[in-house]
């Protein structure tokens, strides 16, 4: 093997390793819907936004939901990533603290007040798709 062939082979091998690392890194950090959420436990919640976290791979809404007895439960609501939400029409200014929302989704398997949500309906009637990772729901 000539020196040029050896350098070329090493460069190809290095590029393949780099590509493999870049492709597998995000997948390793991500989870499947069914690992954390239960498709058989749908939730429909109405409450007030306490916080909105614009992040990737998932954005989160924190919602104070008042129960029939007057007690308040703070829910953590997982959505798709911030980039995908913006492409679906979301804007940062849509959800200031105190905004009343109606959300639909699925509760966490562990029974905690955590859900993966599919839609958010704002007080003005607009409905936004939340980028759920539930494979049973068509992506919009």
N, C-alpha and C positions, 0 to 999 in steps of 0.2 A: 504494500500500500504506500503510495507516495505521501509526502507531507501535506500536500494540498487536499488529497482525499481524506486524510486523517482529520484535518481541520474542518472540512466540510461535514464529515460524519459527526464530529463533536458538536458542531453548531446545530445540526439537525436534531441530535439527541437532546441538547440543552433546550432548544425551542419546544420540543415535544413535552419535556418535563414542565416547563413554564406554562404551556397551554393546559396541561392536565391539572396543575395546581390552581390556575385561575378558574377553570371550569368546576372543579369540585369544592372549592372553598365556600361559596355561598350555599351550595346544597347541603353541606355538612352542618351548617348553622341553622338551617330551616327545619320545620316540622310539618307533618301532614295534619290535615284537619282532624281526622279520626283519632289521632294520637292524643289530642287535648279536648276536643269538643264532641258532643253527642248529637247526632242527627235526629235521634228520637226524643230530644228534650228542647223543643222550640220555645223561644221566649218572645214576648211582645211587651216592651217596656216603654213607659212614658216618664220622663223626668227632666231635671235641669242639669245642663252641662256645668261641671265644676272645673274641668280642664280638658284640653285637646293637645295631644302630643303628635306633631307632624314628624314622623320618622320612617325609616326603611329598615327592615323589610315590612314592618307593620306600623301603621299609625294607630293611636288609641284615643278613644273618647272615654272620659270618666263622667258618669251620670249618677246624680242623686235621685233615687226613686223612692217615693213615699208609699208605704204600704197602707192597707185598709185600716190598720190600727194607729196610723200616724207615725210609726217608726220609719226612719230613713235608712235605706240600704245603698251603699256606694258601689256601683257596678263598674267594672273595667271592661271596655268593649273593643275587641280587636277588629281591625279592618285591614284592607290592602295597604301597600306602601304609599307614602306621600306623593311620589311621582305619578302613580296610577290614579290616585284620587284627583289630582289636578287635571289629568287628561279626561276624567269623567265629569268635570265641571265644578269640582270643589274649589273653594277659596278659603284662605286662612281666616278672613273676616266673617265667614258664614257662622262660626260657632263661638261667639264670646261667652264667657262664664255667665250663667243665668238663662241662656237660651233653652226653651222647652223643646224637646225632641220626642218623637215616637220612633222606636227602633225595633227591627225584627231580626232574629238570629237564632243561635243555638247555644245552650249553656255548656259550661265546662263539665267534663266527665267527673271531676272531683266534687261537684256540687257547690263550688264557690260562686260568688256573684261575679262571674267572668263569663263573657260570651263572645263568640265570633258573629259579627252581624252582616246582614245582606243589604238592608235598606235603612235609610234614615229619612224621616219625613219632618220637615221644618214647619214652624208655626204658620208660615204663609202658604203651606200646602205643597211646596216643592218636595219631590222625592229624589234623593240621590242614592246611587248604588255605592255600596261601601267596599266593593272588591273582596267579597268573602272568598275564603279558600275552600269552601265546601264544594267538593266535586259534583254534588248532585244539583248544583245551581248553575245554569248557563251564565257565562261571563258576559257582562255588558260593557 
